[in-house]
Amino acid sequence: MSETGIGARVKRVEDQRFLTGKGNYTDDINRPNQTYAFILRSPHAHARITSLDASAAQASEGVVAVFTGKDIAAAEVGGLPCGWQIHNKDGSPMAEPPHPMLVADKVRHVGDQVAMVIAETRDQARDAAEKIVVEYETLAAVTATDAAIKDGAPQVHDEAALNTCYDWELGDKAATEEGFAKAAHVVKIDVVNNRIIPNAMEPRVALGDYDRSTGDYTLFTTSQNPHVIRLLMGAFVLQLPEHKLRVVAPDVGGGFGSKIFHYAEEALVTWAAGKLGRPIKWVSDRSEAFVTDAHGRDHRTHAELAIDGDGKFLALRVSTLANMGAYLSTFAPAIPTYLSATLLAGVYTTPAIYSEVRAVFTNTVPVDAVRGAGRPETSYLLERLVDRAAKQTGIDKTELRKRNFIQPEQMPYQTPVALQYDVGDYPAVFEAGLAAADYSGFEGRKAETESRGKLRGVGISTYIEACGIAPSAVAGALGARAGLYESAQVRVHPTGSVTLFTGSHSHGQGHETTFAQVVSDLLGVPFEAVVVSHGDTAKVQFGMGTYGSRSLAVGGAAIYKACEKIIDKATKIAAHILEAAEADIEFKDGNFTVAGTDKSMAFGEVALAAYVPHNFPHETLEPGLDENAFYDPLNFSYPSGCHICEVEVDPDTGVVEVAKFTAVDDIGRVVNPMIVEGQVHGGVVQGIGQALLEGCVYDDEGQLLTGSFMDYAMPRADNVPFFTVAQKSVMGASNPLEVKGVGEVGAIGSPPAIINAVVNALEPLGVEDVTMPATPMTVWQAIQDAQAR
């Protein structure tokens, strides 16, 4: 291993500009003659717009234009599209109501877009928007999934009876019922996966521009996947040919899934720029982000597990109510279905599984992917259920898991819920987790905690994740409306330096470092000689962006294939110059050598020969050294792991402290250990946030009660312990780099481990369950309720 190649702890090159204030974020970009947009939003969760008077706003100082829903309805533009279609149990398609850029008739959640004011300054646009007079006929609202499907519930969309988007199923229902008929134990659980708000450090920004001389549009935006935005906005919303629309996502300050989706503001500023012939910038503030950025999770699930007399799992049946919010966001229908239910086997040999999901519309902000996207919901359900099964059957929770693990010799393993795991050793990872956590020493730590008047609990979570959604043909058959491959272009310059153009997008992952490490390692060029370019549809041929821990598993594999093509062509050039057979050329550490001789050429010499082709195989090759590749995986990649948490609980106040956290993960090949550790740390912190702190709350009228950091609690330094992080990687993942993905594992494995630990600590007091977030009030109330029984 080189000091900068695959496996090396290379410091992130992008941090130099971030730490010195040289980052180039969307709000740092300004265009000549630029104007500013402000969006007037609905204060009501559900209401008809009976009248709208924008005349005073239009006459205000500095105002350039005011657009309303009627203007959009009259224009030849479409609504925001959904990128994934789900079919009901009877084969009919899901309900897919329109999602307008600006609402003309009825608002459906607090924050819905009603009008856009464009002015010379942001303050002028905001002041003018306050002069728009909107008359509303308020309607009853519904925010909870269980209330939304009741007879007589307020209807969010006329097209969706009983507010149902779809009623979907997966698995063999008959085989599952047979498993339950044989059960010695049936364990039941009801869980709520609480709604969370992603809150990336950088709020969303969109800057639209139009060039009258060419008819070209440009959108600068805070996006995780600029090519997908170009595809959706160009083809479905603005109905522009793609070559007339450029989308640029420069430095992006975090996303966590919330910046995958196509938002109304992106289309609005681009469309309006064409109308006015001037650039238009819209910048969200934090309060606006709370009611416009897609939220995550919000599942209510009932599950039952059938177990035989020996503690073996026989069958699992699961029923979920999933909140879609007021409209379908880009990938929302896939989250509780193909990204969640397909992983209900977990790391266990449960032979029969049946899942049904009913997705419902409510008068809330749309719900879509947040870090983990369906996988955290499934892992939380399974691991809470397994812990409850251990208690009900009297089998130790570690032993029960061991009895039901899929064994490495069973790989590849076909689950009863569609997926086939390619490789893994779950027992070995589990044992490594127990050892790293010093699980056997827990009782001693528990006694010490109790001597201080507190309670101590330990929680275990095992998980598996599916990353790099693929292949495109299968994803398409399951409802995806786009391909799910990735592309890379490797351009070798005459002096041997390299520019990599990747369709993946970096918004905190460290791609400019890890991707350069891959190229450096494969081509044998200095790490410093590799530059990574991403985020601009005018530079990168095409790409599907970054989400679902796909960057290395899919994007890295495309890089690998492009580098292979470079090496293949360079080998031919070297063979010609060295007057040797191509088969005799060996490539290692950046040198092409004739086998068994000292005749060789450095990679840079071959690159120069490719661009100065005086001695060149013109008959068979073209000059230059520039190759591209698309990679469409044959299967998902499957990271897995064991997370173990210890908490201390103050029974008098309900305060929970995470005292110790251990994460041992199988993520396949590790390209940069330091970045991997950082990804796990960040994911675990988000998991701590969801488990203990973060709870998005609406009242019955659809008002967001947790609409600022005064009410929505985010994890801080004093909520986080020191972590023990390790890898127990099993090679053999079905991609050329044998990587599996790491960006989401911390957020998947940590919430069930934390809540299992809290419940374990409170069991002596008679507490059987605690819901997320386990705030001091929630925990204290659970103790009071248990003691009152």
Disulfide bonds with the S-S distance in Angstrom:
none
